[in-house]
């Protein structure tokens, strides 16, 4: 079997980058993914207890989506990363391209 011409011309570093980019979010093996709807605490500041930072999450929602529903999306992203805390979340959303956005660091308590 022969390689397609574009693949034969591709450099190994670019192929490695493609493989990593297509692999999806990295999951910390200590904290496997949790189902959507798992309990997640939202904090504006650094967590008061010891945590492991495991990623970041961002929810961008149309302005007609309720704050609670958009925050739930942020929490569900944390669940998928195995987190139970999202910290550094502003009380009010950032408005970007006429969409509300909340973001923060995903962590799991130790």
MIDOSE-1310 file (N, C-alpha, C; in nm, 2 decimals, decimal comma, always signed):
residues 110
xxxx	+0,08/-0,12/+0,00/+0,00/+0,00/+0,00/+0,09/+0,12/+0,00; +0,06/+0,22/-0,08/+0,14/+0,34/-0,09/+0,07/+0,46/-0,01; +0,15/+0,55/+0,04/+0,10/+0,66/+0,11/+0,05/+0,77/+0,01; -0,05/+0,84/+0,05/-0,10/+0,96/-0,03/+0,02/+1,06/-0,04
xxxx	+0,02/+1,13/-0,15/+0,14/+1,22/-0,18/+0,15/+1,32/-0,07; +0,04/+1,38/-0,02/+0,05/+1,48/+0,09/+0,11/+1,42/+0,22; +0,08/+1,29/+0,24/+0,14/+1,23/+0,36/+0,28/+1,20/+0,35; +0,32/+1,16/+0,23/+0,46/+1,13/+0,20/+0,55/+1,26/+0,21
xxxx	+0,49/+1,38/+0,18/+0,57/+1,50/+0,19/+0,56/+1,56/+0,33; +0,48/+1,52/+0,42/+0,46/+1,58/+0,55/+0,59/+1,54/+0,63; +0,63/+1,64/+0,72/+0,74/+1,61/+0,81/+0,69/+1,53/+0,93; +0,78/+1,46/+0,99/+0,75/+1,39/+1,11/+0,70/+1,48/+1,22
xxxx	+0,77/+1,59/+1,25/+0,71/+1,68/+1,35/+0,57/+1,72/+1,33; +0,54/+1,75/+1,20/+0,40/+1,80/+1,18/+0,30/+1,68/+1,19; +0,34/+1,56/+1,16/+0,26/+1,45/+1,18/+0,24/+1,42/+1,33; +0,34/+1,43/+1,41/+0,33/+1,41/+1,55/+0,24/+1,52/+1,61
xxxx	+0,25/+1,64/+1,57/+0,16/+1,75/+1,62/+0,02/+1,72/+1,58; -0,01/+1,67/+1,46/-0,14/+1,63/+1,42/-0,20/+1,52/+1,50; -0,12/+1,42/+1,53/-0,16/+1,31/+1,62/-0,20/+1,36/+1,76; -0,12/+1,45/+1,81/-0,15/+1,50/+1,95/-0,28/+1,59/+1,94
xxxx	-0,29/+1,67/+1,84/-0,41/+1,76/+1,83/-0,54/+1,68/+1,81; -0,53/+1,57/+1,74/-0,65/+1,49/+1,72/-0,68/+1,40/+1,83; -0,60/+1,39/+1,93/-0,62/+1,29/+2,04/-0,73/+1,34/+2,14; -0,77/+1,46/+2,13/-0,87/+1,50/+2,23/-0,81/+1,56/+2,36
xxxx	-0,89/+1,59/+2,45/-0,83/+1,65/+2,58/-0,75/+1,54/+2,65; -0,64/+1,59/+2,71/-0,56/+1,50/+2,79/-0,64/+1,48/+2,93; -0,64/+1,36/+2,97/-0,70/+1,32/+3,10/-0,60/+1,28/+3,20; -0,60/+1,33/+3,32/-0,50/+1,29/+3,42/-0,55/+1,15/+3,47
xxxx	-0,46/+1,05/+3,46/-0,49/+0,92/+3,49/-0,54/+0,90/+3,64; -0,50/+1,00/+3,73/-0,54/+0,99/+3,87/-0,69/+1,03/+3,88; -0,74/+1,10/+3,78/-0,88/+1,15/+3,79/-0,95/+1,12/+3,66; -1,01/+1,00/+3,65/-1,08/+0,96/+3,52/-1,20/+1,05/+3,50
xxxx	-1,24/+1,05/+3,37/-1,36/+1,13/+3,34/-1,48/+1,09/+3,42; -1,56/+1,19/+3,46/-1,68/+1,17/+3,53/-1,80/+1,20/+3,44; -1,92/+1,15/+3,47/-2,03/+1,17/+3,39/-2,08/+1,32/+3,40; -2,14/+1,37/+3,29/-2,19/+1,50/+3,29/-2,29/+1,51/+3,41
xxxx	-2,30/+1,62/+3,47/-2,39/+1,64/+3,58/-2,33/+1,61/+3,72; -2,20/+1,57/+3,71/-2,13/+1,54/+3,84/-2,12/+1,67/+3,92; -2,11/+1,66/+4,06/-2,10/+1,77/+4,14/-1,96/+1,85/+4,12; -1,97/+1,97/+4,09/-1,85/+2,06/+4,07/-1,87/+2,19/+4,15
xxxx	-1,77/+2,23/+4,22/-1,77/+2,35/+4,29/-1,71/+2,46/+4,21; -1,78/+2,58/+4,19/-1,73/+2,69/+4,12/-1,68/+2,80/+4,22; -1,55/+2,84/+4,20/-1,49/+2,93/+4,29/-1,43/+3,05/+4,21; -1,44/+3,17/+4,27/-1,38/+3,29/+4,21/-1,23/+3,29/+4,23
xxxx	-1,19/+3,24/+4,35/-1,05/+3,25/+4,39/-0,98/+3,11/+4,39; -0,86/+3,11/+4,44/-0,78/+2,99/+4,45/-0,86/+2,90/+4,56; -0,86/+2,77/+4,53/-0,93/+2,68/+4,63/-0,87/+2,69/+4,77; -0,95/+2,68/+4,87/-0,90/+2,69/+5,01/-0,84/+2,56/+5,05
xxxx	-0,85/+2,45/+4,98/-0,79/+2,32/+5,01/-0,69/+2,28/+4,91; -0,61/+2,18/+4,94/-0,51/+2,13/+4,84/-0,58/+2,06/+4,72; -0,53/+2,10/+4,60/-0,59/+2,04/+4,48/-0,48/+2,01/+4,38; -0,51/+1,93/+4,28/-0,43/+1,91/+4,17/-0,49/+1,98/+4,05
xxxx	-0,42/+2,07/+3,98/-0,48/+2,14/+3,86/-0,47/+2,04/+3,75; -0,58/+2,02/+3,68/-0,58/+1,92/+3,57/-0,62/+1,97/+3,43; -0,64/+2,10/+3,42/-0,68/+2,16/+3,29/-0,75/+2,29/+3,30; -0,82/+2,32/+3,19/-0,90/+2,44/+3,19/-1,03/+2,41/+3,12
xxxx	-1,13/+2,50/+3,15/-1,26/+2,48/+3,08/-1,31/+2,62/+3,04; -1,39/+2,62/+2,94/-1,45/+2,74/+2,89/-1,59/+2,71/+2,83; -1,69/+2,79/+2,87/-1,82/+2,77/+2,82/-1,86/+2,90/+2,75; -1,90/+2,90/+2,62/-1,95/+3,01/+2,55/-2,09/+2,99/+2,51
xxxx	-2,18/+3,07/+2,55/-2,32/+3,05/+2,53/-2,39/+3,17/+2,47; -2,49/+3,15/+2,39/-2,57/+3,26/+2,33/-2,63/+3,33/+2,45; -2,66/+3,46/+2,42/-2,72/+3,54/+2,53/-2,85/+3,49/+2,58; -2,92/+3,41/+2,50/-3,05/+3,36/+2,54/-3,04/+3,24/+2,62
xxxx	-2,92/+3,19/+2,64/-2,90/+3,07/+2,73/-2,89/+3,12/+2,87; -2,95/+3,06/+2,97/-2,95/+3,11/+3,11/-2,81/+3,09/+3,17; -2,78/+3,18/+3,26/-2,65/+3,17/+3,33/-2,63/+3,03/+3,39; -2,73/+2,98/+3,46/-2,72/+2,84/+3,52/-2,69/+2,74/+3,42
xxxx	-2,75/+2,74/+3,30/-2,73/+2,64/+3,19/-2,58/+2,66/+3,14; -2,54/+2,78/+3,13/-2,40/+2,80/+3,08/-2,30/+2,75/+3,18; -2,32/+2,78/+3,31/-2,23/+2,74/+3,41/-2,24/+2,58/+3,42; -2,35/+2,52/+3,40/-2,36/+2,38/+3,40/-2,27/+2,32/+3,29
xxxx	-2,26/+2,39/+3,17/-2,18/+2,34/+3,06/-2,03/+2,35/+3,11; -1,99/+2,46/+3,18/-1,86/+2,47/+3,24/-1,83/+2,36/+3,33; -1,93/+2,33/+3,42/-1,91/+2,22/+3,51/-1,90/+2,08/+3,44; -1,98/+2,06/+3,34/-1,97/+1,93/+3,26/-1,83/+1,92/+3,20
xxxx	-1,77/+2,03/+3,15/-1,64/+2,02/+3,10/-1,54/+1,97/+3,20; -1,56/+2,03/+3,32/-1,47/+1,98/+3,44/-1,49/+1,84/+3,47; -1,62/+1,79/+3,46/-1,65/+1,65/+3,48/-1,57/+1,56/+3,38; -1,57/+1,60/+3,26/-1,51/+1,52/+3,15/-1,36/+1,52/+3,17
xxxx	-1,30/+1,61/+3,24/-1,16/+1,61/+3,27/-1,13/+1,54/+3,41; -1,23/+1,50/+3,48/-1,22/+1,44/+3,61/-1,21/+1,53/+3,72; -1,25/+1,66/+3,70/-1,24/+1,76/+3,81/-1,36/+1,77/+3,89; -1,34/+1,83/+4,01/-1,46/+1,86/+4,10/-1,46/+2,00/+4,14
xxxx	-1,37/+2,08/+4,09/-1,36/+2,23/+4,12/-1,33/+2,30/+3,99; -1,39/+2,42/+3,96/-1,34/+2,51/+3,86/-1,32/+2,64/+3,94; -1,19/+2,69/+3,93/-1,16/+2,81/+4,01/-1,11/+2,92/+3,91; -1,12/+3,04/+3,97/-1,08/+3,16/+3,88/-1,19/+3,20/+3,79
xxxx	-1,31/+3,17/+3,83/-1,43/+3,20/+3,75/-1,49/+3,33/+3,80; -1,50/+3,42/+3,71/-1,56/+3,55/+3,74/-1,71/+3,54/+3,76; -1,76/+3,62/+3,85/-1,91/+3,62/+3,88/-1,99/+3,65/+3,76; -1,94/+3,76/+3,69/-2,01/+3,80/+3,56/-1,94/+3,74/+3,44
xxxx	-2,01/+3,71/+3,33/-1,94/+3,65/+3,22/-1,86/+3,76/+3,14; -1,77/+3,72/+3,06/-1,71/+3,80/+2,96/-1,80/+3,79/+2,84; -1,82/+3,90/+2,77/-1,90/+3,90/+2,65/-1,80/+3,91/+2,53; -1,80/+3,80/+2,45/-1,72/+3,79/+2,33/-1,80/+3,75/+2,21
xxxx	-1,80/+3,84/+2,11/-1,88/+3,81/+1,99/-2,02/+3,79/+2,02; -2,07/+3,87/+2,11/-2,22/+3,86/+2,15/-2,25/+3,73/+2,22; -2,15/+3,67/+2,28/-2,18/+3,54/+2,35/-2,12/+3,56/+2,49; -2,19/+3,50/+2,59/-2,14/+3,50/+2,73/-2,04/+3,39/+2,75
xxxx	-1,93/+3,42/+2,81/-1,82/+3,33/+2,83/-1,78/+3,32/+2,98; -1,77/+3,20/+3,03/-1,72/+3,18/+3,16/-1,60/+3,08/+3,14; -1,49/+3,10/+3,21/-1,38/+3,01/+3,20/-1,31/+3,00/+3,34; -1,23/+2,89/+3,35/-1,16/+2,88/+3,48/-1,06/+2,76/+3,47
xxxx	-0,99/+2,74/+3,58/-0,90/+2,62/+3,59/-0,97/+2,51/+3,65; -0,95/+2,39/+3,60/-1,02/+2,27/+3,65/-0,92/+2,20/+3,74; -0,97/+2,16/+3,86/-0,88/+2,10/+3,96/-0,96/+1,99/+4,03; -0,89/+1,90/+4,10/-0,95/+1,80/+4,18/-0,89/+1,80/+4,31
xx	-0,97/+1,79/+4,42/-0,92/+1,79/+4,55/-0,83/+1,67/+4,58; -0,73/+1,69/+4,66/-0,63/+1,58/+4,69/-0,69/+1,50/+4,80
